Each structure stands twice: as structure tokens, then as C-alpha cells.
Amino acid sequence: MLRLKQALGSCMLASALLPTVEGCQHYFAVAHAATYYVDTAGSDSHPGTEKQPWRTVAYAVSKMVAGDTTYVRGGTYNEGLIRFSRTGTQAAPIKLLNYPGESPIINFIDPKQFPRILIQHASRINVAMGWITIEGFEIAHGYDGIKYYNLHDSTIRRNWIHHSLNQGILGGGGHHNTFDRNIINHNGGTFDACAATGANLDCNQRHGFYLHGNFYTIINNLIYDNLAFGIQVNGSSTSAYSSTKHPSPEFAGASDWVISNNVFAYQYAATGIVLWGGLVNRVRIENNIFYENNTNGGSSQGIFFTGLGGTGNTIRNNLAYATTPRPTAFLGPTGATEGVNYTQSGNVVNTDNPRFLNAPATLPESPNFKLHERSPAIDKGLSLNTTRISFDGTTRPQGRAYDIGAYEYSVGGDTQSPATPIGLQAH
């Protein structure tokens, strides 16, 4: 205890001279680490304990520092901007979690006022934010669902992000982030509503994910019915390193991604994924299902290339299927050269419907992307260490090999309703 007090005293002096001393952040986290609670029956004048919880998610997030965890009870929270302005550390992460077994809903009040979950350092955007987890929420009606600047070593897991006016998740720089078992649907609004604003060109720029950065892992997500692309991999010049935008070069560009075992379906004005620009390198796109994308027509429905100038990108063991008037081509247009910018192998294109339990050619009210027992996606995937757990928590493989898509078929599994990612597992 004496040693800790001495270290804290030294840190307080050092922090007065240099507020970003990382060692001090660790000692302060050890001393301060707390668990807080939010409840619809609480009050922001309370201390945030389980018996006297806070009322708003925004207030809880504003109080958290490295080492803190907040559990949010079930119910609907009508919120404005929710901002993480302090970073966690490797030893003391910051966690915003659903209370185990409960399903909190963050309902943003007015999307035109730019409400969202924002991860941005209090001082400026080119300061790194890291070791933050957001897990187990329904996030609805924001301008964006989640937006971050220069986020690293963080996890966004088991959330349902929908009806955002702009992007589902918008990320400006980062590295080593994981996006796992989320539902990302109906973000960007409708084309008619977008065009009615007079910003017609903006209508093809509202996506499920719009990200740049490196070493991203995007796995087991259901990404469907978004206005434009399911995922925009931004390796264009806008993602290039700039000291005014990024803490260091490792936050810039778009290299070394893993995009695996996701379902991309019913995107309205674009394909499942776009690889954009000369800074897209070594992106692995594997074990995904692309289904009935580009519902208003276009050149391809799986993966779109725009000036792809990078190398080492691989597209393997994906299943793609679409019916007219949607484009049936898997890749395109000619914005990349096979064998130079990318390679492909093992892809199954328009030979058989993936046979979801409830996903006809036209988007139903409640789609079910679990696999039927006769699905051609069963046992056709690559064995990947990153996707051993499927969307609903089933371990892979259940048969001879991994299945393609977000779900892993198990005997009798096609008689069960699909589970949302909210409150499924203990933290």
C-alpha cells in the first residue's frame, strides 16, 4: 500500500507536467477502478451503485475512467450524445455492458442533432483511444450508431445497431479492433428519404460499416438492409497518414483485416463489401455469405472494387447468390486486377441458394439467417481460429468443417428461432 501511495504521488506530480503519462494512468486505474450501474428508475444524482444507480448512459460514460465497468439494466434509454473521452489501458480497460441477461435499448432522440456513441479523446481527435468494450446493446435512431476516432485494441460485440441516419459504425483510424456478433441493419435511411434532402450523391455513402485502420477483425455479424455498402474498407487517400488526424501511421490506411463468417444481405444501393483505394492490403474475406445485395441494380452484388491498388488481398470460400433484377456477378467492376491486387479461390457463386430459414428474395419483416439442414453452406468453410464461436454462441465446427456464414448448423438447429446478440452470454 505504501508503494502504491508513493507511486500515485509521483504520478500526480508527473501528470501536472505531462497529462498523458501511461504509467500514471495504470496506477490511477488500480486505485480508482469501480463498477457502476444504470437503471431507468435511477437518477444521475445517485452514486451509481447497484442499489442507487444512475439514470442515463451518457452520464455513466462521462464518469468512467480506465478500469471502470458500467452495467446497464434492461429498458429504454432516450439519449443524446454519449461520449467516451478518456482512454482505457491494457491492464485497466473501460467496459460498457448490458446487465447480464437483460437487454438495454439506447434510443437516440433526434438524429439531426448528431446523437451517437462517440469515442473521441477530450483533447483532440489525433490522440489515441483504446481498450474500450461496448457490448450487449440495442442502439437505434442515431445519426451514427457508433463513431470513433483513432480507436485501438477495443471490442464492439453483440450489439444491434439499426435505423441510423448516416452510418451504422463509422471509424476514423485505428488498429486491432474487433467487431463480433453484431446485427447491423437498416442504416442510412431509405433512398427516397435521402434523395429528398437534396444530397443525392450522399445516398451511396451511407453504410453498415465505414472504417479505416489496420488489423481489424469483423466476424459473425448479420449485415443487411443498409442503404449502401455493408462494409466500406476505406484505403483511399482520405485514410492516409496525417499527423493532424492520426497519432501514428499504424492508425492509417486499411491493411491486415479479417472479414469472416458474416452474412451480407439486401443492401439497397450497393454490394456487400467495397475495397476502396491504394492502401487496402492483405485483407482476408473468407467464409461469408453474400445474398441479394444491390437491390436497385448495379454491376455486382458481392464485392466491389474502386481503384484497388493494394496487394495481398484474398477472397476465399465465400458463397454468393442473387436473383434478377439484382446483379448476379460476385466481383466487380474492373477496378482491380486478379493476381495482382487480389486472389480468389473456393468461392461458390450462384450455383445454389444458401437456404436460410426465412430469407426469400425480397426482405421479409423478420429475416432468419440460420441455415437449413440442406444448405450448401454447411461444411464448406475454412477452419479459422478467429471464428470458433458463431453468431448464436454455437462452437465451430459442428460437422466435418466450418460452415459458411454467421451461423453454424447443428442437428435440430433449424427448428429454433434465431437469437439476437443481446444478453446471450455472461461477460
Summary of the structure (lengths in Angstrom):
residues: 427
radius of gyration: 21.7
end to end distance: 29.7
largest distance: 72.5
contacts: 1616
relative contact order: 0.08
helix: 14%
strand: 30%
